Amino acid sequence: MDFRESLIQHVRGMLSPEEVNELPRGFQTLEDVAILNLKPAVWEKRAIIATALLELLPYIKSVWAKKFGEAKVTGQFRKPTGIEHVAGVKKSEVIAKENGVLFKHDFTKVIFSKGNITERSYLPKLVKPGEHVLDMFAGIGYFSLMIAKHAMPAHVDSCEINPDSYDYLVENIRLNKLGHLITPHLGDCARIVPELVNAGLKADRIVMGVFPPPKEYLAVAFLAVNHETGTVIHYEGKVSDGDTNTLLADVEEEARRTGFVTRISLLESRLVKSLGIRTQHGVIDVLVT
Ligand SMILES: C[S@@+](CC[C@H](N)C(=O)[O-])C[C@H]1O[C@@H](n2cnc3c(N)ncnc32)[C@H](O)[C@@H]1O
């Protein structure tokens, strides 16, 4: 019997037939924590569903719920909203393990997007040995840790503005024993990057892993470009119908406006995940000098 069947048996008599139809097929697990994504029709019954889950699966100790379509990631800090503790112990700090890298985080305070897993695994494959990487929007270390663990960078400088994410970035560097390869910096990369450049930084690769596209931060990224050997910029954004040319146009426009870089060549473009029927999360890698 699958999870949904067992759940239906367990809550029999406590939900209407219409509500039973809307029960979830599964849930997300992080360690011994379950996160249910519930349709509005069964939101009022979340305590019954969460308690049933605890009774059915003894290894689950904590149950949280999000209302389908209403839980969002908001603002510059990319903070999750609309996630509520429902049953069991109130635990929201977990360690996710992905490709041998530990990502400690509190899922009520910082995001850890499952949808970006392919890009997190792919990006380190592009990094050549000895590269100096600048991660302008590091979060809890999504790209920085993967690159330090799976590529052979000379060094990674990682900027993060959200103090909660920064604390986890520092903790994750320690947990993964990557302190010799990554330097975390707390604050706005628009302030930190010029300081690093003044101190001599020339980046071989710049990761701009933030959503929506930080077009205004391209001018900041250009400051760290190595004009002799070129710098690869990883630039992300929302695209329509799979057309990543709009991302390239952003880079070209900012290059023209600032005059900081003169040559731009597109190395690769990829779609990270679907965001709707005609919109996707896209990425380009451009070589600039
Ligand atoms: C959430 S991450 C992007 C997620 C990532 N692409 C992945 O694979 O899941 C983006 C991070 O950039 C940080 N951020 C936003 N604006 C910033 C800025 N101006 N300087 C430094 N960090 C910033 C946010 O706090 C957030 O932690």
The ligand as a MOL file (V3000), in Angstrom:
LIG
                    3D

  0  0  0     0  0            999 V3000
M  V30 BEGIN CTAB
M  V30 COUNTS 27 29 0 0 0
M  V30 BEGIN ATOM
M  V30 1 C 19.2230 31.9290 -2.5450 0
M  V30 2 S 20.7110 32.1330 -3.3180 0 CHG=1
M  V30 3 C 20.3800 31.5070 -4.9240 0
M  V30 4 C 20.0920 30.0570 -4.9290 0
M  V30 5 C 21.0110 29.2160 -5.7610 0
M  V30 6 N 21.0510 29.6560 -7.1460 0
M  V30 7 C 20.6790 27.7320 -5.6680 0
M  V30 8 O 21.3050 26.9300 -6.3240 0
M  V30 9 O 19.8130 27.3300 -4.9120 0 CHG=-1
M  V30 10 C 20.8960 33.8420 -3.5140 0
M  V30 11 C 21.4960 34.5040 -2.2880 0
M  V30 12 O 21.9340 35.8180 -2.6560 0
M  V30 13 C 21.8540 36.6330 -1.5060 0
M  V30 14 N 21.9270 38.0400 -1.9440 0
M  V30 15 C 20.9530 38.7900 -2.5110 0
M  V30 16 N 21.4160 40.0190 -2.8130 0
M  V30 17 C 22.7170 40.0610 -2.4180 0
M  V30 18 C 23.7400 41.0440 -2.4710 0
M  V30 19 N 23.4910 42.2480 -2.9770 0
M  V30 20 N 24.9760 40.7310 -2.0210 0
M  V30 21 C 25.2270 39.4980 -1.5060 0
M  V30 22 N 24.2960 38.5160 -1.4120 0
M  V30 23 C 23.0610 38.7850 -1.8650 0
M  V30 24 C 20.5300 36.2330 -0.8590 0
M  V30 25 O 20.5040 36.5540 0.5030 0
M  V30 26 C 20.5320 34.7050 -1.1130 0
M  V30 27 O 21.0360 34.0020 -0.0130 0
M  V30 END ATOM
M  V30 BEGIN BOND
M  V30 1 1 1 2
M  V30 2 1 2 3
M  V30 3 1 2 10
M  V30 4 1 3 4
M  V30 5 1 4 5
M  V30 6 1 5 6
M  V30 7 1 5 7
M  V30 8 2 7 8
M  V30 9 1 7 9
M  V30 10 1 10 11
M  V30 11 1 11 12
M  V30 12 1 11 26
M  V30 13 1 12 13
M  V30 14 1 13 14
M  V30 15 1 13 24
M  V30 16 1 14 15
M  V30 17 1 14 23
M  V30 18 2 15 16
M  V30 19 1 16 17
M  V30 20 1 17 18
M  V30 21 2 17 23
M  V30 22 1 18 19
M  V30 23 2 18 20
M  V30 24 1 20 21
M  V30 25 2 21 22
M  V30 26 1 22 23
M  V30 27 1 24 25
M  V30 28 1 24 26
M  V30 29 1 26 27
M  V30 END BOND
M  V30 END CTAB
M  END
